[in-house]
Amino acid sequence: MLTDRADTASEIRWRPDPPLPEQREVLTARERFILYRGGLGSGKTWAGAIWMAGNVALHGPGSRHVIVSPTYGMSRDVVQAAIADLWPPSVVATYHGTRNSYTWPGGVEVLLRSADRPDRLRGIEVSSVWIDEPSECPRSLWPIITGRLRQSTRWSHQILLTGTPCGFDWVFDAFGDGDDIAEGCRIVTASSSANRANLPEGYLASLEGIYSSSMAAQELEGRIVSMEGLVLPFDAQRHALAFEVNRREPTWAGLDFGYRSPAVNFWQQYGDAWVCVGELNPSDISTEQLARRIVAEGYNLQRVWCDPAGKSMQSTSGRTDVDLLRRAGVPATYRTSTRFRRIAYGLEVMRAAMDPSDGSAPRFYLAEHVARSKDGRGLARSLLGYKFRGQSDTPEKDGVHDHAVDAARYFWANEVGTEAPARAVDTSQHHRKQSTTQRLRR
């Protein structure tokens, strides 16, 4: 733990718990730019919080520092949670909600900021920067934040980036990889298994049972992998199922707000499999109107999984999108956990359900009327047109195929992705010719 004596910043003593070898390398690195690239649960956030505390002591009284997260929600749920555990209680108690900052002894200020609008960072001058999950931040953040590193103090300026890689994105462009690392940069790579002792029992096993080998290399080992072509192994015949919809049955949904062109898909369970039983893909519609459309569908909704950004988006009524849905009777919910929020995780859950690695029957289906839909923005058409962007693991966001798939991803990551991989039901008989009015029950 860190301890402090509250007279001056020079008397802060840095006494963290013993770090892992990779964390120690980060904490002692002298390069100007440091990238701690690791798998999920590899101790990146721990290293970032301790590294920032060390910079507070090294730069001394009057210095200013900034921690940047992709969104304020992620800052609150990830960074501030780590700070509460690792920084001295006397410092944690100084949090100022209006300024969104902490104050250390000696007048040292640590700002918490969001990368959603990088231009708003142009006015600050700081001594050190910690960027959490940089691959989820816009490319424009990097030239802006590096230009803010100019406050005059007694120690050298540094920027630390901590996150799971995302293919050949702007972070790769800035730092390089392997034998081709940019000048003045240090890359430290850590695997999730290296921090196994500090992770909940069964955490890694649950992820290893979902990820393919290539995605495991990225998400668990912190390595950069190249993805190309179609994102998901969807087959319009294999994944279509004769299913008579009963709207009184428990139903779940995924929802992507889509900037007034939202997508909603509804899911019901059949044994260990899930079937998309309906969808909405309206255009030019407000959140209030969308909520009424969802309620009018008449499903027995249990949970509607949304983009976490819906909790921060303000509508014209002054309320957030999630609040508007809830007020209308839609059980909207979301998670901000890094594991469930990552695009790669949700897609891997869907991929494993479409094409199980053990050769069993799929657990991902579309009801026949959904699979045969001619709607260009519908889930069936969107799955067939969903492609990787270049060599990254990020899908192409074309404003057509992404909304329906994103809605499905929110459902699969948050509702199904929390379960251990299960044995798929034998649905081979449903690929034989049968009446579309036949009811398939659990």
N, C-alpha and C positions, 0 to 999 in steps of 0.2 A: 504493500500500500504506500501511497504518498503521504507524508506528514508535513505540516508547516508550522512555523512560529510566526505569529502574525505581525511582527514589527516591520521587516523589509523583505523585498523579494529576494535579496541576496542570501537571506537566511532560510529560504525554502530548501529542504533536503529531499533529493530525488531518491526514493527507496522503493522502487517497484518490486513486485514479486518476481522471482527468477524468470527471465524470458526464454522462449524457445531459441535455438541457434539462429533461425531465420529472423526472428524478431530482434535479437541482439545485433545482427548485422544491420538492420534498419536503424536502430537506435544509435549506433556508433558511426554510421556513414557520414562522410564529409562532403560528398558531392552536392552540388547546388540543387539537382533534381533527383528525387528518389522515388522509384516505383516499387511498391510492395504488392506483388501480383500473386494472388492465392486462390485456392478453392474455397467453397462455402465452408464457414466454420473453422478456417485455418488460423484465426487469431489476428486478422487484419485490423479490426476496430480497436482491439486491445492495444496493439502497437501504435495506432494513430493517437489514441488518447494519452498514452504514456509519452510518446514522442513530443506531442504538443506541450505537455507539462514540463518536459525537459527544456524545451525552447523558452518557456516562460522564465526559468531560472537562468539559462545561459544568456539571454538578451538583456535581462536586468530590469530595474525600475523604469517605468514610463513607456515600456515597449507595448506594441499592439500587434495582435495576431488574429488570423481569421480561419475558421473551419467552414468549408463549403460542401454542401450536400446537393444532390440533384433537385430536391424539393424540401420545403420546410417541414412537411410531414415526415420525411425520412430523417431529417435533422433531429426532430423531436423523438422519434421512435427508436432510432439507432444510435446517433451520436450522443444525445443527451442522456440516454439510458446508460451508455458506457461511462460517461463523465460522472454520473451519480454513483457508480460503483467504484471508480478508480481515483477520482480527485478527492482532496481533503474535504470533509464535510463543511468546514468553514468557507471554502471557496464555492462549493456547490450551492450554499445558502445565499450567495451574492447574486444569483441569476436575476437579471433585470429583464422582465418580459417585454417592455416597450423597446428597449435597445437591443434585445435578443443577444445578451452578452453576459460574460462572467468577469469578475474583477478579482485579481490576485493581489496579495500584499505588494506594496510599492507602486500602486496605481497601474499595474499591468492589466490590460483589457484583452479578452479573447472574444471575438465576434463570431456569431453563427449566422451564416448567410446561405441563400439558395441560389442555384445556378440556372433557375428557370428563366431569368432575365439577366444575362451576364453584364449588360451595359450598366446596370445599377451598381456594379462593383468598381466602376472607374474612379469614384471619388475618394477611395480609401488609400492609405499608405500603411503598409504592415512590414513586420520583420520576418514572419514565417507564415506559411500556408499549409493547411492539411485539406486535401480534396478527397472525400470519401466517394467511392463508386464512380470514378471519372468517366467510364464508358457510358454511363447513363446521363452524362452532362453534355451539352452541345459543344461542338468543336470550337465555336467562337469564344468559349470561356478561357482557353489556354493563352492566347496572346494578350487578353485583357488582364488576367490574374498575374501573369509573369511581369507585366508592367507595373503592378501595384507593390512589388517587392522592393521597396526603396527607403524604408524608414531607417534613419541613422541610429545604430545601437552598437554595443560592444562585441557582438558576435556576428558570424557570417550568415547571410540570408539563405534559406532553404525552402523548398516545396516538397511535401510528401504526398504521394497519391497512393491510396489503398483501394483495391477492388479486385473483382473477378474479371478476367479478360473477356473481350467480346470480338474475337476475330481481328481482322486487319482494319481497325478503326483509327481514329485520330490519336489515341494513346500509343498505338503501335507506330504511327508516323512520327510522333514526337520522340519516342525512346528507342525504337528499333527492337532487335531481339537477337539472341544467340551471340555470334561473333561480330555482329554489326550493331553495336550500341552507340547511340549518339554521344558526342563529347559532353562531358560534364554531367553525365547521367549514371545512375546505379539502378540496376534491376535485381530485385530479390524475389525468388519464386518459392512459394510454400504450398504443400499439399494439405488437404483436409485431414488425412490420416495422421499427419505429424502432430496434430492437436487433438487426437482421439481421446486422450485422458480428460480433457476439459469439455467434451461434448456429451450431450444426453445419451443414455444407453439406447442403442438402436437407430440413432440419427443417421450415421453413415450407411448402415445396412439398408435403410429405407430409400436412400438416394441411389445406392449401387444397384438396387433392384429395378430402378426406373431408367437410368441413363444408358444410352448406347456407349460403346467404347470411345467413339470420337467426342461425344458430349461429356463423358466422364473425364477425359483428358483436360477439358477446359474447366468444367464446373467443380471438379474435385481435386485436380492436380495443378490447376492454375496455368496450364499451357495454352498457347495460341494454336487453334486448329482452323483449317480451311473448309468452308461449307460452300457447296454450289448446287444449282438446280432447284427442284421442287423441295419445299420444306417438309411436307407430310406425305406418307405413302397411302393416300386416300384413293380408293377404287370405287367408282360409282355403283358397280354391281356387287362387289364383295361386301360393301358396308351399307347396302340398302336392306331394309328389313320390313316385312309385312307386319304392321302393328296398328291395331285399332285403338285410337286414343280415347282414354277415359279421363276427362278433365277433373274428376273428383279424386283421382289418385294423387298421392304426394308428388309434387313437381318442383324442380329447381330450375334456375335460369342463370345465364350469363348476359351481361349488358355492357356494351361499349357506347359511350356517349357520342362519339363521332362528329362533334362540331355541327350539330343540327341535322346530321344524317346518321342517326344511331342504328345500332343493330341489337336485337334481343333474340336469343334462342332458348327454347324450353326443353328440359330434359327429364325423362322418367327412367326408373331403374327396372331392369329385367334380369333377375338373378344377379350375377356379378357384372353384367353388362349395362351400358347406358344407351338410351335411344333419344335422339333429338326428335321431339314430337311436333314441333311447330316453331315458327319464327316470325319476327317483325323486322322489316327493313324500310321504315318510312324515310322520307326526305323533307327537309325544310320544316322541322317540327320542334317545338319547345319542349323542355323537360316536363312541364305541367301537362302538355298534350300527350306526351309519351306515357306518362304515368297513367293517364286515363285509358289509353289504348291497352296497356298491360293488364289493368284491372278488368277491362271489358272482355279480355280473352277467357276469363272465367276459370283459370287453372287454380288448383289447390297449392299455392306457392308456399314453399318452406323457406327458401333463401334465394335472393337474387344477387349474384356476385358481380361487383362493379370494379371499374378502374379506381384505385385509391385517389387519383387526381380529382374524382368527382366530389370529394369532401372539401376541396379547396376552391373549386370553380364557383364563382359567384354568378347567380342568374340575375336577370333584371329586377327580380323581386327582393334581392338582397340576401337570399338564402342559397345554400349550396345545392347542387344537383341531388346529392344523396338525401339531404333533408327534405327536398321537395317530393322525392319518391316516397319517403317514409310517411310524410303527412298525407299522401294520397292512399296509403294502405299497402304500398309495395314494400316487402321486407328486404330492402336493399342493405347490403353489407359489403365489407372489403377488408383486406389485410394489407399491412405495410411492411411485413417481414421480408427481408431480402430474398429468402428462399422462394417464397410464393410470388413475389413481385417480378422476378426475373423472367423475361420473355422465354429464354432458353428452357427454363424449368417447365413452364406450362406446356410448351411445345413437345418436350420429351415425354411428359405424361400422356399427351394425346398420341404421340407416335408409338409409344409402347402399347397403348390400348388398341390402336389400329392394326399393329403387326407385332404381336407378342414374340419375344425372343425365344420362348420355349416351344414355339410352333402350335400353340393352342389357338382356339377360335378367337376372333377379335372381341373386344369389350366396348368398341366404339361403333355405333350404328346411327344411321338416319332413317326415320320412318319413310316408307316409299314415297309418300306425297312430298316430303321435304327433299329427298334425293332427286326427284324428277322435276323439281321446280325450275321454271324458266327464268326466274328472277336473277338478273346478272349480279346483284348484290347479295343473293342468297348464300347460305352456307355451303351447299354442294358446289356451286360454280366457284365460290371463293376458295375452297380447299384445292380445287384443281388448278387455280391460277396463282397460288401463294408460293412465291419464289424467294430464295435468298438474294440479298443485295450484294453483288460482287462475290468476294471471298469471305465476307463476314458471316457471323451467325445471326445477323439481324435480317428479318424479312423485309422485302420491299414494301414500303408504305405508299400505295398508289391511290388511296382514297376510295377504291372500289372493292378490292378483295380483302382488305385488311380488317374492316370493322366487324364483319360476321365472325371471322376467325378469332379476332381479339376477344369478342364476347364469349366464344366457346372456350378460349384459353383461360379466361377468368374463372369460368365454372370448373374446368378440369383441374387447374392448378390448386384451387382453394377447397373444392368439395371432394374431388377424387384423389388429388395429390397428397392428401393427409393420410390416406389409407396405405397399408402395406400392400404390395402387389398380390392380387388374389387370383385363384384359379378361375379361368374364364368358363362361362357356361357353354354347353354344346348347343350351338345354334345352327348347326349344319342343315337341320331339317327345314329351316326357314328360308333356305335358298332354293328349295324346291317350289314348284309352282303351287300357289295356294290362294284362297280367296282373300282379298284385301280387307274383308270385314271380319276375318277370324281374329279373335282376341288372344293375344299372347300374354300369359300371366306369369307371375313369379313362381 
